[in-house]
Amino acid sequence: MIKSGESPVCQCHCVPQLSSGIIHDQRGSILLSMKLFLKRNISDANKRKLKKLSGKIMHNVRAANKTNSSHYLQTDGESQHLSAGDIIRVRSEEEIQATLDEWNELKSCKFMDEQKKYCNTIQRVLKPVERFVDERDYRVKKAKGLVLLEGVICEGTPDYGRCDRACFYFWRVEWLEKLEQQ
């Protein structure tokens, strides 16, 4: 159980001091508890090192099995320019999965389970993302090939429950198909 004055780790790492009162922990699974423990207690630098190491291992395993990683959908997303107001179709879950690596990421952008409900839907681009504040280290970072979609926001995750912060999801342009406007 989370004690008074503590906050569960959320997508936003900067809000623990904003918490007040008692939040009751309703998680029951030991596996989920272990997953959350590891998320909370491994630094971001060590997570990157582990991902890099496991990526090398997976590459070697694929090479040993003569499995070519070309099964990933190769699209040149940088060449597709999307601007505010463009009408797009979010590709199917299968098409998006074909672009992802072992960690459900494409160019370090994670495709979350909560985004799956938007697959095969027609959306409007709110704006392209050129820079954003990374709340893990409070630095402004540059980005290419990312957009925000109108009204497509995070409402929480199964691990942490409902969240009222209403963060926009980052969408890689490779996951989107521009439609001709009528």
PyMOL CGO cylinders between C-alpha atoms (Angstrom):
from pymol import cmd
from pymol.cgo import CYLINDER

trace = [
    CYLINDER, 0.00, 0.00, 0.00, 1.19, 3.50, -0.78, 0.3, 1, 1, 1, 1, 1, 1,
    CYLINDER, 1.19, 3.50, -0.78, 1.56, 5.65, 2.29, 0.3, 1, 1, 1, 1, 1, 1,
    CYLINDER, 1.56, 5.65, 2.29, 0.36, 9.19, 2.80, 0.3, 1, 1, 1, 1, 1, 1,
    CYLINDER, 0.36, 9.19, 2.80, 2.59, 11.71, 1.05, 0.3, 1, 1, 1, 1, 1, 1,
    CYLINDER, 2.59, 11.71, 1.05, 3.81, 9.20, -1.55, 0.3, 1, 1, 1, 1, 1, 1,
    CYLINDER, 3.81, 9.20, -1.55, 2.61, 8.98, -5.12, 0.3, 1, 1, 1, 1, 1, 1,
    CYLINDER, 2.61, 8.98, -5.12, 2.62, 6.01, -7.49, 0.3, 1, 1, 1, 1, 1, 1,
    CYLINDER, 2.62, 6.01, -7.49, 5.02, 6.31, -10.40, 0.3, 1, 1, 1, 1, 1, 1,
    CYLINDER, 5.02, 6.31, -10.40, 3.04, 7.47, -13.43, 0.3, 1, 1, 1, 1, 1, 1,
    CYLINDER, 3.04, 7.47, -13.43, 3.85, 8.47, -16.97, 0.3, 1, 1, 1, 1, 1, 1,
    CYLINDER, 3.85, 8.47, -16.97, 4.82, 11.78, -15.49, 0.3, 1, 1, 1, 1, 1, 1,
    CYLINDER, 4.82, 11.78, -15.49, 7.86, 11.49, -13.25, 0.3, 1, 1, 1, 1, 1, 1,
    CYLINDER, 7.86, 11.49, -13.25, 7.59, 15.04, -11.96, 0.3, 1, 1, 1, 1, 1, 1,
    CYLINDER, 7.59, 15.04, -11.96, 4.37, 14.81, -9.93, 0.3, 1, 1, 1, 1, 1, 1,
    CYLINDER, 4.37, 14.81, -9.93, 5.22, 12.81, -6.78, 0.3, 1, 1, 1, 1, 1, 1,
    CYLINDER, 5.22, 12.81, -6.78, 5.42, 15.98, -4.69, 0.3, 1, 1, 1, 1, 1, 1,
    CYLINDER, 5.42, 15.98, -4.69, 1.93, 17.02, -5.86, 0.3, 1, 1, 1, 1, 1, 1,
    CYLINDER, 1.93, 17.02, -5.86, 0.28, 14.07, -4.16, 0.3, 1, 1, 1, 1, 1, 1,
    CYLINDER, 0.28, 14.07, -4.16, -1.69, 14.58, -0.99, 0.3, 1, 1, 1, 1, 1, 1,
    CYLINDER, -1.69, 14.58, -0.99, -3.71, 12.11, 1.04, 0.3, 1, 1, 1, 1, 1, 1,
    CYLINDER, -3.71, 12.11, 1.04, -3.74, 8.34, 0.85, 0.3, 1, 1, 1, 1, 1, 1,
    CYLINDER, -3.74, 8.34, 0.85, -3.86, 6.41, -2.39, 0.3, 1, 1, 1, 1, 1, 1,
    CYLINDER, -3.86, 6.41, -2.39, -4.89, 2.78, -1.96, 0.3, 1, 1, 1, 1, 1, 1,
    CYLINDER, -4.89, 2.78, -1.96, -2.95, 0.28, -4.01, 0.3, 1, 1, 1, 1, 1, 1,
    CYLINDER, -2.95, 0.28, -4.01, -5.33, -2.17, -5.67, 0.3, 1, 1, 1, 1, 1, 1,
    CYLINDER, -5.33, -2.17, -5.67, -2.74, -4.28, -7.47, 0.3, 1, 1, 1, 1, 1, 1,
    CYLINDER, -2.74, -4.28, -7.47, -2.77, -7.96, -6.59, 0.3, 1, 1, 1, 1, 1, 1,
    CYLINDER, -2.77, -7.96, -6.59, -0.52, -9.84, -8.99, 0.3, 1, 1, 1, 1, 1, 1,
    CYLINDER, -0.52, -9.84, -8.99, 2.99, -10.72, -7.84, 0.3, 1, 1, 1, 1, 1, 1,
    CYLINDER, 2.99, -10.72, -7.84, 4.18, -10.46, -11.45, 0.3, 1, 1, 1, 1, 1, 1,
    CYLINDER, 4.18, -10.46, -11.45, 2.72, -6.97, -11.74, 0.3, 1, 1, 1, 1, 1, 1,
    CYLINDER, 2.72, -6.97, -11.74, 4.29, -6.00, -8.41, 0.3, 1, 1, 1, 1, 1, 1,
    CYLINDER, 4.29, -6.00, -8.41, 7.69, -7.18, -9.65, 0.3, 1, 1, 1, 1, 1, 1,
    CYLINDER, 7.69, -7.18, -9.65, 7.25, -5.31, -12.93, 0.3, 1, 1, 1, 1, 1, 1,
    CYLINDER, 7.25, -5.31, -12.93, 6.40, -2.10, -11.07, 0.3, 1, 1, 1, 1, 1, 1,
    CYLINDER, 6.40, -2.10, -11.07, 9.30, -2.62, -8.64, 0.3, 1, 1, 1, 1, 1, 1,
    CYLINDER, 9.30, -2.62, -8.64, 11.74, -2.89, -11.55, 0.3, 1, 1, 1, 1, 1, 1,
    CYLINDER, 11.74, -2.89, -11.55, 10.24, 0.18, -13.26, 0.3, 1, 1, 1, 1, 1, 1,
    CYLINDER, 10.24, 0.18, -13.26, 10.65, 2.23, -10.11, 0.3, 1, 1, 1, 1, 1, 1,
    CYLINDER, 10.65, 2.23, -10.11, 14.08, 1.03, -9.02, 0.3, 1, 1, 1, 1, 1, 1,
    CYLINDER, 14.08, 1.03, -9.02, 16.14, 0.81, -12.20, 0.3, 1, 1, 1, 1, 1, 1,
    CYLINDER, 16.14, 0.81, -12.20, 17.52, 4.14, -13.38, 0.3, 1, 1, 1, 1, 1, 1,
    CYLINDER, 17.52, 4.14, -13.38, 16.81, 5.33, -16.90, 0.3, 1, 1, 1, 1, 1, 1,
    CYLINDER, 16.81, 5.33, -16.90, 20.51, 5.08, -17.76, 0.3, 1, 1, 1, 1, 1, 1,
    CYLINDER, 20.51, 5.08, -17.76, 20.59, 1.43, -16.65, 0.3, 1, 1, 1, 1, 1, 1,
    CYLINDER, 20.59, 1.43, -16.65, 17.37, 0.71, -18.56, 0.3, 1, 1, 1, 1, 1, 1,
    CYLINDER, 17.37, 0.71, -18.56, 18.99, 2.08, -21.74, 0.3, 1, 1, 1, 1, 1, 1,
    CYLINDER, 18.99, 2.08, -21.74, 22.10, -0.05, -21.12, 0.3, 1, 1, 1, 1, 1, 1,
    CYLINDER, 22.10, -0.05, -21.12, 19.98, -3.18, -20.55, 0.3, 1, 1, 1, 1, 1, 1,
    CYLINDER, 19.98, -3.18, -20.55, 17.95, -2.51, -23.70, 0.3, 1, 1, 1, 1, 1, 1,
    CYLINDER, 17.95, -2.51, -23.70, 21.10, -1.98, -25.73, 0.3, 1, 1, 1, 1, 1, 1,
    CYLINDER, 21.10, -1.98, -25.73, 22.68, -5.16, -24.38, 0.3, 1, 1, 1, 1, 1, 1,
    CYLINDER, 22.68, -5.16, -24.38, 19.54, -7.24, -24.92, 0.3, 1, 1, 1, 1, 1, 1,
    CYLINDER, 19.54, -7.24, -24.92, 19.24, -5.75, -28.42, 0.3, 1, 1, 1, 1, 1, 1,
    CYLINDER, 19.24, -5.75, -28.42, 22.74, -6.98, -29.23, 0.3, 1, 1, 1, 1, 1, 1,
    CYLINDER, 22.74, -6.98, -29.23, 21.87, -10.40, -27.82, 0.3, 1, 1, 1, 1, 1, 1,
    CYLINDER, 21.87, -10.40, -27.82, 18.66, -10.57, -29.88, 0.3, 1, 1, 1, 1, 1, 1,
    CYLINDER, 18.66, -10.57, -29.88, 20.60, -9.52, -32.99, 0.3, 1, 1, 1, 1, 1, 1,
    CYLINDER, 20.60, -9.52, -32.99, 23.08, -12.35, -32.40, 0.3, 1, 1, 1, 1, 1, 1,
    CYLINDER, 23.08, -12.35, -32.40, 20.25, -14.84, -31.79, 0.3, 1, 1, 1, 1, 1, 1,
    CYLINDER, 20.25, -14.84, -31.79, 18.57, -13.79, -35.05, 0.3, 1, 1, 1, 1, 1, 1,
    CYLINDER, 18.57, -13.79, -35.05, 21.89, -14.09, -36.89, 0.3, 1, 1, 1, 1, 1, 1,
    CYLINDER, 21.89, -14.09, -36.89, 22.48, -17.54, -35.39, 0.3, 1, 1, 1, 1, 1, 1,
    CYLINDER, 22.48, -17.54, -35.39, 19.01, -18.63, -36.46, 0.3, 1, 1, 1, 1, 1, 1,
    CYLINDER, 19.01, -18.63, -36.46, 19.53, -16.95, -39.83, 0.3, 1, 1, 1, 1, 1, 1,
    CYLINDER, 19.53, -16.95, -39.83, 16.44, -14.92, -39.15, 0.3, 1, 1, 1, 1, 1, 1,
    CYLINDER, 16.44, -14.92, -39.15, 16.49, -11.72, -41.11, 0.3, 1, 1, 1, 1, 1, 1,
    CYLINDER, 16.49, -11.72, -41.11, 15.01, -8.70, -39.38, 0.3, 1, 1, 1, 1, 1, 1,
    CYLINDER, 15.01, -8.70, -39.38, 13.66, -7.49, -42.74, 0.3, 1, 1, 1, 1, 1, 1,
    CYLINDER, 13.66, -7.49, -42.74, 10.22, -8.74, -41.69, 0.3, 1, 1, 1, 1, 1, 1,
    CYLINDER, 10.22, -8.74, -41.69, 9.79, -5.32, -40.10, 0.3, 1, 1, 1, 1, 1, 1,
    CYLINDER, 9.79, -5.32, -40.10, 7.78, -2.99, -42.29, 0.3, 1, 1, 1, 1, 1, 1,
    CYLINDER, 7.78, -2.99, -42.29, 10.28, -0.61, -43.83, 0.3, 1, 1, 1, 1, 1, 1,
    CYLINDER, 10.28, -0.61, -43.83, 8.71, 2.77, -44.46, 0.3, 1, 1, 1, 1, 1, 1,
    CYLINDER, 8.71, 2.77, -44.46, 10.49, 6.04, -44.83, 0.3, 1, 1, 1, 1, 1, 1,
    CYLINDER, 10.49, 6.04, -44.83, 8.42, 8.03, -42.39, 0.3, 1, 1, 1, 1, 1, 1,
    CYLINDER, 8.42, 8.03, -42.39, 10.64, 11.08, -42.53, 0.3, 1, 1, 1, 1, 1, 1,
    CYLINDER, 10.64, 11.08, -42.53, 9.64, 11.63, -46.17, 0.3, 1, 1, 1, 1, 1, 1,
    CYLINDER, 9.64, 11.63, -46.17, 5.94, 11.81, -45.23, 0.3, 1, 1, 1, 1, 1, 1,
    CYLINDER, 5.94, 11.81, -45.23, 5.33, 15.34, -44.03, 0.3, 1, 1, 1, 1, 1, 1,
    CYLINDER, 5.33, 15.34, -44.03, 2.24, 15.81, -41.89, 0.3, 1, 1, 1, 1, 1, 1,
    CYLINDER, 2.24, 15.81, -41.89, 1.06, 19.21, -40.78, 0.3, 1, 1, 1, 1, 1, 1,
    CYLINDER, 1.06, 19.21, -40.78, -1.70, 20.53, -38.54, 0.3, 1, 1, 1, 1, 1, 1,
    CYLINDER, -1.70, 20.53, -38.54, -5.16, 19.78, -39.90, 0.3, 1, 1, 1, 1, 1, 1,
    CYLINDER, -5.16, 19.78, -39.90, -4.14, 16.86, -42.14, 0.3, 1, 1, 1, 1, 1, 1,
    CYLINDER, -4.14, 16.86, -42.14, -6.60, 13.96, -42.14, 0.3, 1, 1, 1, 1, 1, 1,
    CYLINDER, -6.60, 13.96, -42.14, -4.93, 10.62, -41.54, 0.3, 1, 1, 1, 1, 1, 1,
    CYLINDER, -4.93, 10.62, -41.54, -5.77, 6.98, -41.01, 0.3, 1, 1, 1, 1, 1, 1,
    CYLINDER, -5.77, 6.98, -41.01, -4.02, 5.20, -38.18, 0.3, 1, 1, 1, 1, 1, 1,
    CYLINDER, -4.02, 5.20, -38.18, -2.66, 2.01, -39.70, 0.3, 1, 1, 1, 1, 1, 1,
    CYLINDER, -2.66, 2.01, -39.70, -3.91, -1.39, -38.56, 0.3, 1, 1, 1, 1, 1, 1,
    CYLINDER, -3.91, -1.39, -38.56, -2.41, -3.02, -35.50, 0.3, 1, 1, 1, 1, 1, 1,
    CYLINDER, -2.41, -3.02, -35.50, -0.69, -5.63, -37.70, 0.3, 1, 1, 1, 1, 1, 1,
    CYLINDER, -0.69, -5.63, -37.70, 0.92, -2.94, -39.87, 0.3, 1, 1, 1, 1, 1, 1,
    CYLINDER, 0.92, -2.94, -39.87, 2.15, -1.05, -36.81, 0.3, 1, 1, 1, 1, 1, 1,
    CYLINDER, 2.15, -1.05, -36.81, 3.41, -4.23, -35.11, 0.3, 1, 1, 1, 1, 1, 1,
    CYLINDER, 3.41, -4.23, -35.11, 5.49, -4.93, -38.23, 0.3, 1, 1, 1, 1, 1, 1,
    CYLINDER, 5.49, -4.93, -38.23, 7.44, -1.70, -37.59, 0.3, 1, 1, 1, 1, 1, 1,
    CYLINDER, 7.44, -1.70, -37.59, 8.20, -2.40, -33.92, 0.3, 1, 1, 1, 1, 1, 1,
    CYLINDER, 8.20, -2.40, -33.92, 11.21, -3.99, -32.26, 0.3, 1, 1, 1, 1, 1, 1,
    CYLINDER, 11.21, -3.99, -32.26, 11.28, -6.33, -29.25, 0.3, 1, 1, 1, 1, 1, 1,
    CYLINDER, 11.28, -6.33, -29.25, 10.22, -3.51, -26.89, 0.3, 1, 1, 1, 1, 1, 1,
    CYLINDER, 10.22, -3.51, -26.89, 7.27, -2.29, -28.99, 0.3, 1, 1, 1, 1, 1, 1,
    CYLINDER, 7.27, -2.29, -28.99, 9.30, 0.72, -30.10, 0.3, 1, 1, 1, 1, 1, 1,
    CYLINDER, 9.30, 0.72, -30.10, 10.11, 2.37, -33.40, 0.3, 1, 1, 1, 1, 1, 1,
    CYLINDER, 10.11, 2.37, -33.40, 13.02, 4.82, -33.27, 0.3, 1, 1, 1, 1, 1, 1,
    CYLINDER, 13.02, 4.82, -33.27, 12.66, 4.95, -29.45, 0.3, 1, 1, 1, 1, 1, 1,
    CYLINDER, 12.66, 4.95, -29.45, 8.94, 5.82, -29.62, 0.3, 1, 1, 1, 1, 1, 1,
    CYLINDER, 8.94, 5.82, -29.62, 6.88, 3.23, -27.74, 0.3, 1, 1, 1, 1, 1, 1,
    CYLINDER, 6.88, 3.23, -27.74, 3.57, 2.00, -29.13, 0.3, 1, 1, 1, 1, 1, 1,
    CYLINDER, 3.57, 2.00, -29.13, 1.45, 1.51, -26.02, 0.3, 1, 1, 1, 1, 1, 1,
    CYLINDER, 1.45, 1.51, -26.02, -1.37, -1.00, -25.62, 0.3, 1, 1, 1, 1, 1, 1,
    CYLINDER, -1.37, -1.00, -25.62, -3.70, 1.92, -24.93, 0.3, 1, 1, 1, 1, 1, 1,
    CYLINDER, -3.70, 1.92, -24.93, -3.05, 3.23, -28.47, 0.3, 1, 1, 1, 1, 1, 1,
    CYLINDER, -3.05, 3.23, -28.47, -4.38, 0.06, -30.10, 0.3, 1, 1, 1, 1, 1, 1,
    CYLINDER, -4.38, 0.06, -30.10, -7.99, 1.23, -29.83, 0.3, 1, 1, 1, 1, 1, 1,
    CYLINDER, -7.99, 1.23, -29.83, -7.17, 3.98, -32.34, 0.3, 1, 1, 1, 1, 1, 1,
    CYLINDER, -7.17, 3.98, -32.34, -5.94, 1.58, -35.03, 0.3, 1, 1, 1, 1, 1, 1,
    CYLINDER, -5.94, 1.58, -35.03, -7.91, 1.78, -38.30, 0.3, 1, 1, 1, 1, 1, 1,
    CYLINDER, -7.91, 1.78, -38.30, -9.52, 5.06, -37.30, 0.3, 1, 1, 1, 1, 1, 1,
    CYLINDER, -9.52, 5.06, -37.30, -9.60, 8.37, -39.13, 0.3, 1, 1, 1, 1, 1, 1,
    CYLINDER, -9.60, 8.37, -39.13, -8.03, 11.22, -37.14, 0.3, 1, 1, 1, 1, 1, 1,
    CYLINDER, -8.03, 11.22, -37.14, -6.85, 14.78, -37.63, 0.3, 1, 1, 1, 1, 1, 1,
    CYLINDER, -6.85, 14.78, -37.63, -3.28, 15.91, -36.95, 0.3, 1, 1, 1, 1, 1, 1,
    CYLINDER, -3.28, 15.91, -36.95, -3.15, 18.47, -34.14, 0.3, 1, 1, 1, 1, 1, 1,
    CYLINDER, -3.15, 18.47, -34.14, 0.48, 19.39, -34.78, 0.3, 1, 1, 1, 1, 1, 1,
    CYLINDER, 0.48, 19.39, -34.78, 3.88, 17.93, -35.56, 0.3, 1, 1, 1, 1, 1, 1,
    CYLINDER, 3.88, 17.93, -35.56, 6.26, 17.59, -32.61, 0.3, 1, 1, 1, 1, 1, 1,
    CYLINDER, 6.26, 17.59, -32.61, 9.56, 19.38, -33.15, 0.3, 1, 1, 1, 1, 1, 1,
    CYLINDER, 9.56, 19.38, -33.15, 10.63, 19.58, -29.49, 0.3, 1, 1, 1, 1, 1, 1,
    CYLINDER, 10.63, 19.58, -29.49, 9.32, 18.56, -26.09, 0.3, 1, 1, 1, 1, 1, 1,
    CYLINDER, 9.32, 18.56, -26.09, 10.32, 18.66, -22.44, 0.3, 1, 1, 1, 1, 1, 1,
    CYLINDER, 10.32, 18.66, -22.44, 11.55, 15.28, -21.19, 0.3, 1, 1, 1, 1, 1, 1,
    CYLINDER, 11.55, 15.28, -21.19, 10.28, 15.28, -17.62, 0.3, 1, 1, 1, 1, 1, 1,
    CYLINDER, 10.28, 15.28, -17.62, 12.74, 12.59, -16.57, 0.3, 1, 1, 1, 1, 1, 1,
    CYLINDER, 12.74, 12.59, -16.57, 15.68, 15.00, -16.84, 0.3, 1, 1, 1, 1, 1, 1,
    CYLINDER, 15.68, 15.00, -16.84, 13.89, 18.34, -17.47, 0.3, 1, 1, 1, 1, 1, 1,
    CYLINDER, 13.89, 18.34, -17.47, 15.60, 18.97, -20.79, 0.3, 1, 1, 1, 1, 1, 1,
    CYLINDER, 15.60, 18.97, -20.79, 14.13, 20.15, -24.05, 0.3, 1, 1, 1, 1, 1, 1,
    CYLINDER, 14.13, 20.15, -24.05, 14.66, 17.47, -26.68, 0.3, 1, 1, 1, 1, 1, 1,
    CYLINDER, 14.66, 17.47, -26.68, 14.31, 17.66, -30.45, 0.3, 1, 1, 1, 1, 1, 1,
    CYLINDER, 14.31, 17.66, -30.45, 12.15, 15.21, -32.35, 0.3, 1, 1, 1, 1, 1, 1,
    CYLINDER, 12.15, 15.21, -32.35, 11.53, 14.23, -35.97, 0.3, 1, 1, 1, 1, 1, 1,
    CYLINDER, 11.53, 14.23, -35.97, 8.74, 12.14, -37.40, 0.3, 1, 1, 1, 1, 1, 1,
    CYLINDER, 8.74, 12.14, -37.40, 6.34, 12.56, -34.45, 0.3, 1, 1, 1, 1, 1, 1,
    CYLINDER, 6.34, 12.56, -34.45, 2.87, 14.09, -34.41, 0.3, 1, 1, 1, 1, 1, 1,
    CYLINDER, 2.87, 14.09, -34.41, 0.03, 14.66, -31.96, 0.3, 1, 1, 1, 1, 1, 1,
    CYLINDER, 0.03, 14.66, -31.96, -3.54, 13.79, -32.96, 0.3, 1, 1, 1, 1, 1, 1,
    CYLINDER, -3.54, 13.79, -32.96, -6.59, 15.86, -32.01, 0.3, 1, 1, 1, 1, 1, 1,
    CYLINDER, -6.59, 15.86, -32.01, -8.45, 14.45, -29.03, 0.3, 1, 1, 1, 1, 1, 1,
    CYLINDER, -8.45, 14.45, -29.03, -6.30, 11.31, -28.80, 0.3, 1, 1, 1, 1, 1, 1,
    CYLINDER, -6.30, 11.31, -28.80, -5.09, 11.47, -25.21, 0.3, 1, 1, 1, 1, 1, 1,
    CYLINDER, -5.09, 11.47, -25.21, -4.00, 9.07, -22.50, 0.3, 1, 1, 1, 1, 1, 1,
    CYLINDER, -4.00, 9.07, -22.50, -6.54, 8.46, -19.76, 0.3, 1, 1, 1, 1, 1, 1,
    CYLINDER, -6.54, 8.46, -19.76, -4.37, 6.14, -17.68, 0.3, 1, 1, 1, 1, 1, 1,
    CYLINDER, -4.37, 6.14, -17.68, -2.91, 2.65, -17.88, 0.3, 1, 1, 1, 1, 1, 1,
    CYLINDER, -2.91, 2.65, -17.88, -3.97, -0.72, -16.47, 0.3, 1, 1, 1, 1, 1, 1,
    CYLINDER, -3.97, -0.72, -16.47, -0.88, -0.75, -14.24, 0.3, 1, 1, 1, 1, 1, 1,
    CYLINDER, -0.88, -0.75, -14.24, -1.62, 2.58, -12.58, 0.3, 1, 1, 1, 1, 1, 1,
    CYLINDER, -1.62, 2.58, -12.58, -5.30, 3.16, -13.21, 0.3, 1, 1, 1, 1, 1, 1,
    CYLINDER, -5.30, 3.16, -13.21, -7.13, 6.28, -14.28, 0.3, 1, 1, 1, 1, 1, 1,
    CYLINDER, -7.13, 6.28, -14.28, -5.14, 9.49, -14.74, 0.3, 1, 1, 1, 1, 1, 1,
    CYLINDER, -5.14, 9.49, -14.74, -6.60, 12.97, -15.22, 0.3, 1, 1, 1, 1, 1, 1,
    CYLINDER, -6.60, 12.97, -15.22, -3.48, 14.57, -16.66, 0.3, 1, 1, 1, 1, 1, 1,
    CYLINDER, -3.48, 14.57, -16.66, -4.62, 14.02, -20.29, 0.3, 1, 1, 1, 1, 1, 1,
    CYLINDER, -4.62, 14.02, -20.29, -1.22, 13.66, -22.00, 0.3, 1, 1, 1, 1, 1, 1,
    CYLINDER, -1.22, 13.66, -22.00, -1.12, 13.37, -25.79, 0.3, 1, 1, 1, 1, 1, 1,
    CYLINDER, -1.12, 13.37, -25.79, 0.27, 10.18, -27.27, 0.3, 1, 1, 1, 1, 1, 1,
    CYLINDER, 0.27, 10.18, -27.27, 3.29, 10.51, -29.56, 0.3, 1, 1, 1, 1, 1, 1,
    CYLINDER, 3.29, 10.51, -29.56, 2.55, 8.98, -32.96, 0.3, 1, 1, 1, 1, 1, 1,
    CYLINDER, 2.55, 8.98, -32.96, 5.31, 8.05, -35.43, 0.3, 1, 1, 1, 1, 1, 1,
    CYLINDER, 5.31, 8.05, -35.43, 4.45, 9.15, -38.96, 0.3, 1, 1, 1, 1, 1, 1,
    CYLINDER, 4.45, 9.15, -38.96, 5.23, 5.58, -40.09, 0.3, 1, 1, 1, 1, 1, 1,
    CYLINDER, 5.23, 5.58, -40.09, 2.11, 4.47, -38.20, 0.3, 1, 1, 1, 1, 1, 1,
    CYLINDER, 2.11, 4.47, -38.20, -0.10, 6.95, -40.04, 0.3, 1, 1, 1, 1, 1, 1,
    CYLINDER, -0.10, 6.95, -40.04, -1.39, 7.15, -43.60, 0.3, 1, 1, 1, 1, 1, 1,
    CYLINDER, -1.39, 7.15, -43.60, -2.23, 10.58, -45.01, 0.3, 1, 1, 1, 1, 1, 1,
    CYLINDER, -2.23, 10.58, -45.01, -5.64, 10.71, -46.69, 0.3, 1, 1, 1, 1, 1, 1,
    CYLINDER, -5.64, 10.71, -46.69, -6.62, 13.07, -49.47, 0.3, 1, 1, 1, 1, 1, 1,
    CYLINDER, -6.62, 13.07, -49.47, -8.78, 15.84, -48.10, 0.3, 1, 1, 1, 1, 1, 1,
    CYLINDER, -8.78, 15.84, -48.10, -12.11, 16.42, -49.82, 0.3, 1, 1, 1, 1, 1, 1,
]
cmd.load_cgo(trace, "trace")
